[in-house]
């Protein structure tokens, strides 16, 4: 029987730490997953409007097999600078892909759009994301803030504030899988006009309010809630995530895990994977369990990836808190 890990966090996957850095005046921030040792990685993009750095190297047919860190950032294209700050911090630690007498930290990144969310974006000549990325590495630890923190600081959904969410699952064979997600979806994580989460069937121990599914099921549940549906701001979206495991995986298997984790988006967000979302999942395999995965076991692993991701998405919205100049209410402030 699958169960949540001891911290119900992506850091239940041995070999990973998470660091956040944010600016609440800016209403934006950065989250980084730092690997204790280089980890096998892959990516799958299913949204129509992604913003990324160093994702081509993650394809199974390309040379570099492992990464040192992964970055989730606000700031739209400006936020890609966060990876430079993370890279600088890792280089100070002597981390990176060896080339001659040099080391190049491998740091793929993805961004979400939070530029028009009530925050002050008058940052001058250069955006602050490089420094936020550097700070996030310095803050990397097993415990970290969720909700209105890191890359989720300025996130919004169609109905409530978004946020940074995490969850984990331990499979019967002892393999652990964890998710980290910044929820900034065009659609909604909640059902109709209610506060009930689409992820409710997968909830563990009341982790996002314990409301279950609404009864009776609202007639408007299938009505699309679209963020800022005024034709002017519909592009301010994207849910970006990391699915991680301590299993031993190849790059091709990690790619398949990222694909499976996208099912969690579909379970948790209505709609998801739209032309105006840059929905993306990175996959990480630390191999710290020493366990390989048979084909039948991989079916269980993929299912756990989807359910764990769905839970993390709901937790990101659930954990968000109200702040000055918010454009939407936090879930906790709902009526």
C-alpha positions, -999 to +999 in steps of 0.1 A: +000+000+000+014+034-010+019+060+017+032+095+021+069+098+031+079+110+066+081+147+056+056+144+027+081+163+007+104+159-024+133+159+001+120+124+013+140+113-019+174+108-004+201+130-020+179+161-026+176+195-009+154+225-018+161+261-014+138+291-018+144+328-023+118+354-028+110+391-028+075+398-015+075+434-028+083+419-062+058+391-057+081+366-073+109+342-064+130+312-072+130+275-060+160+252-066+164+215-061+201+208-054+214+172-059+239+160-034+255+140-063+247+145-100+214+129-108+199+114-140+174+139-154+148+143-182+120+166-191+086+166-208+068+198-219+031+195-227+021+232-224+020+254-255+040+284-240+071+271-222+101+291-211+132+270-205+170+268-203+192+237-210+163+214-216+177+200-249+206+182-231+180+163-211+168+143-241+178+106-238+199+107-270+221+135-259+255+132-242+252+147-207+236+121-184+232+140-151+224+174-136+236+192-105+204+212-099+170+221-113+155+256-111+118+267-110+115+305-112+090+333-116+097+363-138+088+349-172+119+351-196+137+374-171+135+345-146+158+324-167+187+344-151+181+325-119+200+295-134+231+317-137+230+325-100+225+288-091+254+279-115+276+305-098+269+291-063+275+255-074+308+265-092+320+279-058+314+245-044+335+228-071+304+212-086+298+205-123+305+185-155+343+181-158+358+196-190+397+196-188+406+214-156+372+232-154+338+222-140+305+234-155+275+230-133+245+216-153+214+236-143+183+233-164+155+258-156+119+266-163+099+297-156+063+309-151+047+342-158+041+364-127+050+398-141+015+413-138+003+401-104+003+432-082+040+432-074+065+460-081+085+450-111+104+483-114+138+466-108+160+489-128+184+478-155+188+441-145+162+418-130+170+403-096+166+366-105+204+358-107+208+370-071+176+351-061+190+319-077+223+323-058+204+329-025+182+299-031+212+276-032+225+290+000+191+282+016+189+247+003+179+223+031+157+193+038+129+216+051+116+245+032+085+268+030+056+260+007+027+281-006+036+318-010+073+310-012+101+306-038+088+302-073+052+301-060+054+336-043+034+354-070+016+325-086-021+326-094-048+302-106-082+309-121-099+310-088-074+314-060-037+323-054-013+295-066+018+286-048+047+262-042+036+226-033+053+194-025+043+158-016+059+123-015+049+087-017+067+055-006+059+025-027+055-011-013+089-020-027+105+008-006+111+032-035+103+068-028+089+094-052+085+131-045+071+162-063+078+199-062+055+222-082+049+259-087+012+262-095+004+292-118-023+276-139-046+292-165-073+269-150-084+260-115-073+235-089-107+236-073-141+223-084-166+249-097-173+276-072-164+253-042-132+250-022-129+213-030-098+202-048-099+181-080-070+162-064-093+150-035-093+113-044-056+111-038-054+132-006-034+118+023-043+125+059-061+158+052-030+174+037-050+200+018-080+205+040-097+171+040-128+183+023-131+153-001-153+156-032-183+180-030-217+164-025-239+170-044-214+175-072-219+211-085-236+216-118-210+241-128-181+218-121-174+214-158-175+252-165-141+264-174-126+288-149-100+307-169-076+332-152-083+368-161-106+359-190-107+394-205-086+387-236-058+408-222-040+388-195-047+351-204-010+345-211+000+349-175+003+312-167+023+280-165+027+252-139+062+239-136+073+209-116+099+183-107+092+146-101+120+128-083+127+093-072+155+074-054+152+045-079+180+038-104+167+050-138+181+056-172+175+089-190+148+072-211+131+059-180+133+093-164+117+107-195+088+082-191+085+092-155+081+129-164+054+120-189+035+100-163+037+129-138+019+151-163-012+129-156-011+146-122-016+179-138-047+166-156-060+152-123-055+184-104-061+213-128-091+220-151-081+227-178-044+219-180-018+217-208-034+246-227-018+267-255-014+295-230+003+274-203+040+263-205+033+232-184+065+213-179+078+184-157+114+177-150+123+142-137+152+134-114+165+099-104+191+100-076+196+062-075+202+064-038+180+035-030+201+012-052+169-003-066+162-008-103+127-009-116+111-038-135+085-031-162+056-041-139+070-020-111+074+010-134+036+010-139+033+015-101+060+041-102+042+061-130+009+059-111+026+072-080+042+100-100+008+111-112-010+109-078+020+125-059+020+154-084-017+159-081-014+161-043+015+186-046-005+209-068-034+210-044-010+216-015+006+245-034-028+263-036-039+252-001-007+266+015-007+300-001-013+330+022-028+364+016-004+393+009-006+430+001-019+439-034-031+404-041-052+401-073-069+369-061-078+355-026-058+328-009-077+295-006-076+299+032-095+332+029-124+317+008-160+322+019 
